Amino acid sequence: MTVEKSEVNLRLDLFLLQRIPKAISRSFVQRAIKEGKVTVNDVIRKPNYRVKFGDVVKISIPSNAQSISIEPEPIQIGVIYEDEDIIVVNKPAGMIVHPIPSHNSGTLVNALLYHCKDLKGIGGELRPGIVHRLDKDTSGVMVVAKNDFAHHNLSNQFKDRKVFKMYLALVSGKVEHLEGDIQISIARHPVLRTKMAASEIGRIAVTHYKVIKYFEHATLLMAFPKTGRTHQIRVHMKCINHPILGDKLYGKGSGASRQMLHATKLGFYHPRTHEWIEFIAPLPEDFKETIRLISSGV
C-alpha cells in the first residue's frame, strides 16, 4: 500500500486499520506490527511511526486468512454488454460482489465464474475480474475485466479518477440546495469497523449532487462521486442530514425495504479500443415502487 497525501502523518497502526479489509481485526494489526510482519519501505517500524507521502507499507497475511473456496454457480445475472475484454452487468440489490469469510456463495463473482469460464485468477483468486464494487444493497451497473490486460487498464482508470459514475438516490427530507458539492474526508469508524465516518484524518472524498424531484418528506437526486471511498455517498448524505431511505447503517432504515441507491450510469474508456463508452442500468422495480409510494404520500 502506498501512502497518499491525505494519509500523511497518520500513525502506522491507524493507517493500516483504514486500508486493510474490514475482515482483518484491530488485534490482528497490533499483533502483526509487534511480530515484525509490517514494514515501511522494507524496514520494520513501530505502531507510532508516522507515515510519509509515498511510503510503501507491506503487511504479511497468512494464506489461511483468506482460504475461501469459490465455486461457479448458475446464478442469472443481467448482462448489459459483453465482449472479449469486459462484461458490464446490472447487479441486483442484496447480492455481495465477491466472497468474504462469512459469505462464500451466491455472490456476483460466483455467478461470473459460471458465465465466463476463463475468468478465474484474473486480478486475484478472491476477486477475479473485479475492478470496483457496489455495496450489497446497492443495485446498478458494474464493469468486470475478462483478462489481465483489461483488469490492469480499468484498475488504473478507477485509480486515476477517469471513470464517470452517476447514481440515483432517494434521501430523507428536502435537500435545501438544488445542486452542490460535498467534500468531507472519510475513514473507517474507530469502534464499529463495518462503518465509515467523517474524519479529519480520513481520505479525501468528494460527491457532487443534483436534485431531480422533491416529495413531501424525501428528495430524489443524482449523485456523482468524484472519488471512490467505501460507502461514500451514504456517509456524505448522512453528513448533510439527509440519509438515504432504507439505509440501516447510516440512517434509521425506514422508508424503504433497502437503501434506495442505484448506480444508474457508468462511463469509461474501453481498455482495447480507447473509445469512450457509457452504460445505463435501468431502475429496479423496488426503487420504482418506493417512488410511487412516497409520491402518493404513503
C-alpha positions as CSV (number, residue, x, y, z in Angstrom):
1,M,0.0,0.0,0.0
2,T,1.4,3.4,-1.0
3,V,0.7,6.3,1.4
4,E,-1.4,9.1,-0.3
5,K,-1.2,12.8,0.6
6,S,-4.3,12.7,2.6
7,E,-2.8,10.0,4.8
8,V,0.5,11.7,5.7
9,N,1.4,11.8,9.4
10,L,-1.0,9.0,10.4
11,R,0.2,6.5,12.9
12,L,1.2,3.3,11.2
13,D,-1.4,1.2,13.1
14,L,-4.2,3.7,12.2
15,F,-3.1,3.8,8.6
16,L,-3.4,0.0,8.4
17,L,-6.8,0.0,10.1
18,Q,-8.1,2.4,7.4
19,R,-6.6,0.5,4.5
20,I,-6.9,-3.2,5.1
21,P,-10.1,-5.2,4.6
22,K,-12.6,-5.0,7.4
23,A,-12.4,-8.8,7.8
24,I,-9.0,-8.2,9.4
25,S,-9.4,-7.1,13.0
26,R,-7.7,-4.4,15.1
27,S,-6.0,-7.1,17.2
28,F,-4.6,-8.7,14.1
29,V,-2.9,-5.4,13.1
30,Q,-1.5,-4.9,16.5
31,R,-0.1,-8.4,16.6
32,A,1.3,-8.2,13.1
33,I,3.2,-5.0,13.9
34,K,4.5,-6.5,17.2
35,E,5.7,-9.6,15.4
36,G,7.6,-7.6,12.7
37,K,5.1,-8.6,9.9
38,V,4.6,-4.9,8.9
39,T,7.3,-3.0,7.1
40,V,7.6,0.6,5.7
41,N,9.9,0.8,2.7
42,D,11.1,-2.7,3.7
43,V,12.0,-1.5,7.3
44,I,10.2,-2.8,10.4
45,R,8.6,0.1,12.2
46,K,6.7,0.6,15.5
47,P,3.0,1.3,15.7
48,N,3.6,5.0,16.4
49,Y,5.6,5.6,13.3
50,R,4.1,8.5,11.3
51,V,3.7,7.6,7.7
52,K,5.1,9.9,5.0
53,F,3.9,10.6,1.4
54,G,5.0,7.8,-0.9
55,D,5.8,5.3,1.9
56,V,5.3,1.7,0.8
57,V,3.7,-0.2,3.6
58,K,3.6,-4.0,3.5
59,I,1.7,-6.4,5.8
60,S,2.2,-10.2,5.8
61,I,-1.1,-12.0,6.0
62,P,-1.1,-15.8,6.4
63,S,-2.5,-17.6,3.4
64,N,-5.1,-19.3,5.6
65,A,-6.5,-15.9,6.4
66,Q,-8.1,-15.8,3.0
67,S,-8.8,-19.5,2.5
68,I,-12.2,-19.3,0.8
69,S,-13.3,-21.8,-1.8
70,I,-15.0,-20.0,-4.7
71,E,-17.2,-22.2,-7.0
72,P,-19.0,-21.2,-10.2
73,E,-22.8,-21.1,-9.6
74,P,-25.6,-20.9,-12.2
75,I,-27.0,-17.6,-10.9
76,Q,-28.7,-15.4,-13.5
77,I,-27.1,-12.0,-14.0
78,G,-28.3,-9.1,-16.0
79,V,-25.7,-8.7,-18.8
80,I,-25.8,-5.2,-20.3
81,Y,-22.8,-5.6,-22.6
82,E,-20.0,-8.2,-23.2
83,D,-17.0,-8.6,-25.5
84,E,-13.7,-10.4,-25.3
85,D,-12.3,-7.9,-22.7
86,I,-15.1,-6.8,-20.5
87,I,-18.6,-7.7,-19.2
88,V,-21.0,-5.0,-17.9
89,V,-23.7,-6.2,-15.6
90,N,-26.7,-4.8,-13.7
91,K,-26.0,-6.0,-10.1
92,P,-29.2,-6.6,-8.2
93,A,-29.7,-5.3,-4.6
94,G,-29.0,-8.0,-2.0
95,M,-26.0,-9.5,-3.8
96,I,-22.5,-9.3,-2.5
97,V,-19.9,-8.6,-5.2
98,H,-17.2,-11.1,-4.0
99,P,-16.9,-13.8,-1.4
100,I,-15.9,-13.0,2.2
101,P,-15.2,-15.5,5.0
102,S,-18.8,-15.4,6.2
103,H,-20.4,-15.5,2.8
104,N,-18.7,-17.5,0.0
105,S,-21.6,-18.3,-2.2
106,G,-24.4,-16.5,-4.1
107,T,-22.1,-13.6,-4.9
108,L,-21.6,-11.8,-8.2
109,V,-18.2,-13.5,-8.5
110,N,-19.8,-16.9,-8.2
111,A,-22.2,-16.0,-11.0
112,L,-19.5,-14.6,-13.2
113,L,-17.3,-17.6,-12.9
114,Y,-20.2,-19.7,-14.3
115,H,-20.9,-17.2,-17.0
116,C,-17.3,-16.5,-18.0
117,K,-15.5,-19.9,-18.0
118,D,-11.9,-18.4,-18.1
119,L,-12.3,-15.6,-15.5
120,K,-10.6,-17.4,-12.6
121,G,-7.4,-15.9,-11.4
122,I,-7.7,-12.5,-13.2
123,G,-6.7,-9.9,-10.7
124,G,-6.6,-12.4,-7.8
125,E,-8.3,-15.6,-6.8
126,L,-10.8,-14.0,-4.4
127,R,-11.9,-11.2,-6.6
128,P,-11.4,-12.4,-10.2
129,G,-12.1,-9.6,-12.7
130,I,-13.3,-7.1,-10.1
131,V,-12.1,-3.6,-10.5
132,H,-14.7,-1.8,-8.4
133,R,-17.6,-2.7,-6.1
134,L,-21.1,-1.8,-5.1
135,D,-22.5,-2.3,-1.6
136,K,-24.6,-5.4,-1.1
137,D,-27.9,-3.4,-1.0
138,T,-26.9,-1.0,-3.8
139,S,-28.1,-2.0,-7.3
140,G,-26.8,-1.0,-10.6
141,V,-24.2,-1.0,-13.3
142,M,-20.7,-2.6,-12.9
143,V,-17.9,-3.4,-15.3
144,V,-15.8,-6.6,-14.8
145,A,-12.5,-7.4,-16.6
146,K,-12.3,-10.6,-18.5
147,N,-8.5,-10.7,-18.9
148,D,-5.4,-9.3,-17.2
149,F,-4.9,-6.7,-19.9
150,A,-8.4,-5.2,-19.3
151,H,-8.1,-5.6,-15.5
152,H,-4.9,-3.5,-15.4
153,N,-6.3,-0.8,-17.7
154,L,-9.6,-0.5,-15.9
155,S,-8.0,-0.6,-12.4
156,N,-5.8,2.4,-13.5
157,Q,-8.8,4.3,-14.8
158,F,-10.6,4.0,-11.5
159,K,-7.4,4.9,-9.6
160,D,-6.8,7.9,-11.8
161,R,-10.5,9.0,-11.5
162,K,-11.1,8.8,-15.2
163,V,-14.4,6.9,-14.8
164,F,-17.8,8.6,-14.8
165,K,-20.2,7.4,-12.2
166,M,-23.8,8.5,-11.7
167,Y,-26.2,7.2,-9.0
168,L,-29.8,7.8,-8.3
169,A,-30.6,8.2,-4.6
170,L,-33.8,8.7,-2.6
171,V,-32.9,10.6,0.6
172,S,-34.9,11.6,3.6
173,G,-36.1,15.2,3.9
174,K,-35.9,18.1,1.5
175,V,-32.3,18.9,0.4
176,E,-32.0,22.6,0.6
177,H,-29.9,23.4,-2.4
178,L,-30.7,22.2,-5.9
179,E,-27.1,21.4,-6.6
180,G,-23.9,21.2,-4.6
181,D,-20.6,19.6,-3.7
182,I,-20.0,17.6,-0.5
183,Q,-16.3,17.4,0.4
184,I,-15.8,15.5,3.6
185,S,-12.9,13.2,4.3
186,I,-13.9,9.6,5.3
187,A,-12.2,7.0,7.4
188,R,-13.2,3.7,9.0
189,H,-15.2,4.2,12.2
190,P,-12.9,3.9,15.2
191,V,-15.2,1.4,17.0
192,L,-17.7,0.0,14.5
193,R,-15.4,-1.5,11.9
194,T,-18.2,-2.2,9.4
195,K,-19.0,1.6,9.2
196,M,-17.2,4.5,7.7
197,A,-17.4,8.0,9.2
198,A,-16.4,11.6,8.6
199,S,-12.9,12.2,9.8
200,E,-10.3,14.9,9.7
201,I,-7.6,12.2,9.3
202,G,-9.5,10.3,6.7
203,R,-9.1,10.1,2.9
204,I,-10.5,13.0,0.9
205,A,-13.9,12.3,-0.6
206,V,-15.9,14.5,-3.0
207,T,-19.5,14.0,-4.1
208,H,-21.5,16.3,-6.5
209,Y,-25.3,16.1,-6.4
210,K,-28.3,17.5,-8.3
211,V,-31.9,17.4,-7.1
212,I,-34.3,15.8,-9.5
213,K,-37.6,16.0,-7.6
214,Y,-38.9,16.9,-4.2
215,F,-41.5,14.8,-2.3
216,E,-43.3,15.7,0.9
217,H,-40.7,14.1,3.1
218,A,-38.0,13.0,0.7
219,T,-35.8,14.0,-2.3
220,L,-34.8,12.2,-5.4
221,L,-31.4,13.2,-6.6
222,M,-28.4,12.3,-8.8
223,A,-25.1,11.8,-7.1
224,F,-21.8,11.9,-8.9
225,P,-18.9,10.6,-6.7
226,K,-15.6,12.1,-7.8
227,T,-13.7,9.8,-5.5
228,G,-14.3,6.1,-4.7
229,R,-14.3,5.8,-1.0
230,T,-16.2,3.0,0.8
231,H,-19.9,3.9,1.5
232,Q,-19.0,7.4,0.2
233,I,-22.5,8.6,-1.0
234,R,-24.2,7.0,2.1
235,V,-21.8,8.7,4.5
236,H,-22.0,12.1,2.7
237,M,-25.8,12.1,2.7
238,K,-25.8,11.3,6.4
239,C,-23.3,14.2,7.0
240,I,-25.7,16.7,5.5
241,N,-28.6,15.2,7.5
242,H,-30.3,13.6,4.5
243,P,-29.5,9.8,4.9
244,I,-30.6,7.5,2.1
245,L,-34.1,6.0,2.6
246,G,-33.8,2.4,3.9
247,D,-30.2,2.7,4.9
248,K,-30.0,0.8,8.2
249,L,-26.3,1.5,8.8
250,Y,-26.3,5.3,8.3
251,G,-29.9,6.2,8.8
252,K,-33.0,4.8,10.6
253,G,-33.6,2.2,7.9
254,S,-37.1,3.4,7.4
255,G,-39.0,4.5,4.3
256,A,-37.9,1.6,2.1
257,S,-37.1,-2.1,2.1
258,R,-33.4,-1.5,1.4
259,Q,-31.2,1.5,0.8
260,M,-32.5,3.4,-2.2
261,L,-29.2,3.8,-4.0
262,H,-28.8,2.7,-7.6
263,A,-25.7,3.0,-9.9
264,T,-27.5,4.1,-13.0
265,K,-24.7,5.1,-15.4
266,L,-21.0,4.2,-15.8
267,G,-18.6,5.6,-18.4
268,F,-15.0,4.7,-19.1
269,Y,-12.5,4.2,-21.9
270,H,-12.6,0.8,-23.5
271,P,-9.3,-0.9,-22.5
272,R,-8.6,-2.1,-26.0
273,T,-10.1,0.5,-28.4
274,H,-9.7,3.5,-26.0
275,E,-13.2,4.6,-27.2
276,W,-15.3,6.4,-24.5
277,I,-18.3,4.2,-23.7
278,E,-21.2,4.6,-21.3
279,F,-23.7,2.1,-20.0
280,I,-27.0,2.5,-18.2
281,A,-28.7,0.1,-15.7
282,P,-32.5,0.6,-15.7
283,L,-34.1,1.4,-12.3
284,P,-35.2,-1.8,-10.5
285,E,-38.8,-2.4,-9.6
286,D,-38.4,-1.9,-5.8
287,F,-36.9,1.5,-6.4
288,K,-39.8,2.5,-8.7
289,E,-42.3,1.1,-6.2
290,T,-40.8,3.2,-3.4
291,I,-41.1,6.3,-5.6
292,R,-44.7,5.5,-6.3
293,L,-45.4,5.1,-2.6
294,I,-43.8,8.3,-1.5
295,S,-45.5,10.1,-4.4
296,S,-48.9,9.1,-3.1
297,G,-48.0,10.1,0.4
298,V,-47.8,6.6,1.9
